[in-house]
Amino acid sequence: MKKRLAVCLFITVSILGIVGHHPLAKSEVSSDKISVEEILAKHLESIGKPEARKAGHSRVIAGTTRVTFRSRGVATADGGAVLASDDEMSMITMKFESSQYPYEKIGFDGKKVTAYQLHPGDYSSLGGFARTFPEIFKEGLLGGTLSSAWPLLDFSSRRAKIEVAGTRKINSRDLVVIKYSPHGGSDLNITLFFDPESFQHVRTVYERTISSQMGRTPEQSPSLSATHYELVEEFSDFKTEGGLTLPHTYKIHLSQQGSGTQVSEWTMNLVRFVFNQKLDAKDFDVSTD
């Protein structure tokens, strides 16, 4: 109980208290010929030395955040964010000065994924996405290298499949593309993107298209359209913390396109990094908060 209170106190202080590197050598490996093994090895090098990667098994990272909702209009709110992880367990929490959207909390305690309910049975778009596709937390994907659960830190222990899919130009940059398939399969198409020079992980895209359902009458069916879900993570502003080179700007973009379009964006600026904090599995079950 005391440990849990200590962690909660740290998170509260981190959120309320925040208001407002060494360059990597360029790689000479051609991205159109590089193998999965080479990408993994160079990606690990981009994070830090083996001893530093092993030492940072638990992390509590805090900063500021802004959320923007776009549908028929635009709404924004500012607040604080805390990302916590310990081995395969991970959690993203945000606190906003908004009565309609006071918190965002999603956690994986090693067994199940839980999310904060805005109202009984009512979840945010991000919380709902995580509950529908829990593999993004169970695989340790959400949060990228910010999380100790990041699967590429110890890919040999995973039974997922990855394959190189060439390069793709994103925002005028050519990035190395990897397709990720969790063991047991997933309804999501998961794509990881890496900088071809530093091999830092800079982007993840999760996509799912749900076909339209048949209408009650033949006249109704043509008016129904498929729904496309896309969650994009972007990582930038890499700096060294505790011997690890980690992103300090983290953006999540979630869109739902069908008969209408709904877009939610979260931008986190991370400024405080604490490693090897003693955490408990109960801290990652946000349904008990």
N, C-alpha and C positions, 0 to 999 in steps of 0.2 A: 504493500500500500504506500509506504514511504517512497519507494522508487518511482511508482506511478505519479505520485504527487510532485516529485522532483522534476520529472519529465514534463508534466503539464505546466509547472511553474516556469520552466525554461522556455517552453513554447509561448506562453502568455507574455513573458518578459520580452522575448525576441520580437513578437508581433507589435507590442505596444511601444517598444523602445526604438523602432526603426521608422523614422519619418522621412522623412525624406529618403613579369613572367619571363619566363625564359622562352625565347622564340625557338620553334622547332626547326630542325634542318629540313630542307626540301628533299623529297624523295625523287630518285631518278627512275623509278619503276614506271613503265608504261601501263596506264590504267586499262588498255585494251588487251593486255597479255597477262596481267597479274592474276594469280590464283587466290582462292579463298584463304589458303593457309598464309600466304604472304600478307593479305589484307588484315587478317586477324593479328598476325605478329606485329605489323607496323601500327595497327590501331592500339594495341596494348602499350607499345613504346610511346605513343602520343599521350597516353594517360599518365605514365610515370614508371619509375623503376619497379621491378618485381617486389622488393621489400616494402615500398611505399604502397603499392596496390594491395598487398596482403595486410598491411597494418591498418588501412582505412576501412575495416569491415563494417563499422557502424558510423552513420553520419547524421548530423542534424544541421540543416542549412536554412537560413532565414533571410528575408528581404521584404521588399515592398511589391505590391501587385496592383494591377488595374484590370478590371473586367469591362468588356464592351459587348452589349447585346444588340443585334441588328435583326429586325423583322419588318414590321410596318413603320417603325421608328427606330431611334437609337437611344440607348440608355447606358450610362457608365457608372462605375463605383470604384473607389480606391480603398486599399486596405493593406494587410500584411500577409505574408506567406511563410509557411514552414514546410520543408520537405525532410522527412526522416526515413532512415532505412537501416536495417541490420541483417546482414546476409540476404536471404531471399525475401524477408519482410520489408514492406515499404508503405509509405503514406504521404499523401499530399493534402495539406490543410491551408485554407485561406479564410480570413476574417474581414468582412466588409461593414462599413457604416451604412447599412441598408436594412430596413425592416423586412423587405420582401426577399432579400437574398443576403442573410447575415453571415452564412458560412458555406464553404465548400470543403467537404471532408470525404476522402476516399482512402481506404486502407486495405492491406492484405497481411493477415497475421500468420501466413504460412499454410493456412488451411482454407480460408474463405475470404472473399472480397466483400466489404461492406461500404456503405455510403450514407452520408447525412441526409435525413429527410427534411425537406423544407416544410412540409406538412405531412401528416400520417399517410404513407403510401405515395407521396409526391417527391420526386427527386429532380435535381437540376439536370440540364442536358448532358453535362459531363458525367455526373453521377449515374445517370440512367445508361449512358454509353458503357461505362465501366461495369455496371451490373449485367448488361446484355452481353458484353464481350469481356469476361473476367480474365481471359488469357493475357490481356495487355498488362495486367498486374502480376498474374501468376507466372508469366514468363520473365518478369522483371524488365519489361520493355519501356513502360511509361516512366519518363524522367531521364532516360538515356544514361550517360555516364555519371550523372549526379547521384544515381542510386547505386548502393552496394549490391543490389540484386541484378544489375545489368548483365544479361546472359553472356556477353562476349568476354567478360572478365574471366570466366571459367567455362568456355564453351564445350570442352571435352566431357564435362559432367552432364551436359544437356543432351537430349535426344532429338533436338530440333534439326531441321534441314536448312542449309543456306546455300545459295548459288549466286555467282557473279552474273549480273545482267547488263554489263557494259557501262556506259556513261549516259548522263542526261543533263541537259542544260537547265538550271534552275536559277532564276534571277541573274541571268548573264554569266553564271558560273557552271563549268562542267564538273559534275560530281560523279564519283564512283557509286554504282548502284548494286545493292545486294537484296535478293528476295529471301524473306525469312518465313519458314513454315514450322509452326509449333508441332511437337510430337502429339499425335492424335488428331491433328488437323485443326482448322479454324475456318469460320465463315468469312473472316477478314482476309483481304489481300494486304500483306505487310511488306513495306519496302523501306530499307535503310539506306541512307546517303552519307558518303564520306568525302572529305576534302582530298583531292588526289595528290596533294603535296604533303600535308601534315598527317593525313589519315585520321583526323579527328572526326567523330560522329557529329554531324551538323543538322540532321533532319531525319524524321521518321514519318511515313504516311500510312495510315490505316484506312482501307476503303471497303465498302459493302454496298451493293445495290440490291434492293428488294423489289421483285417484280410486282406490278399492279395486280390487284385482285379482281376477279370477275364481278361486274355490276349485277344488280338484281334483275335488270332488263338489258337487252341488247343495246338499247339506246344509251344506257348509263356507262357501259363498259369502255367505249372510246375516250370518255372524259377522265378516266382514271389513269394516272401516270405512275411510273416506277419511282421509288424513293431512293436517292443516293446519299449515303452517309460518308463523310470524309473527316478524319481527325488528323491534323498535321502538327507535329512538334518541330520547333526550330531552336537551335542552340548556337550561341555566339558569345563574343567577348570572353575568350578563354584566358584564364590566369591560374597561377600556381597557388594551391592551398594545401598545406600539410604534405607537400611532396607530390601532389596530384595536380595535373593540369585539367581544370574543370570549367565548364561554361558558367558565366555570371549573368547572362541574359537568357531566359527560358520563356518561349512563347507556345501557347496551345491555341490552335484554330480549329473549331468544330463547326461543320456546316451540314445542314439537312436540306436537300433539294428534292422537291416533288411537285405537288400542286402549288406549293409556296416555298419560300426560302427562309430559313432561319440560320443565323450565324452568331456564334459566341466566340469571343477571344479573351484570353488571359495572358498578360505580359508580366513576368516576374523579373525583378532586378535583385539579384542575390548578393548579399554583402557580408554575411556572417557564417563561417564554416566551423563546426565543432566535430571532432572525430573521437571515436571510441567512447562515446557517452553510453552509460549502462542503460539499455532499453529492455522492455519486457513485451512479450507477445500481446498482452492486454492493451498496450498502448496503441497497437495497430488495428484494433477492433473498434471502429468509430461508432458502431451501433450502440455501444454501452455508454457513450458520452452524453 
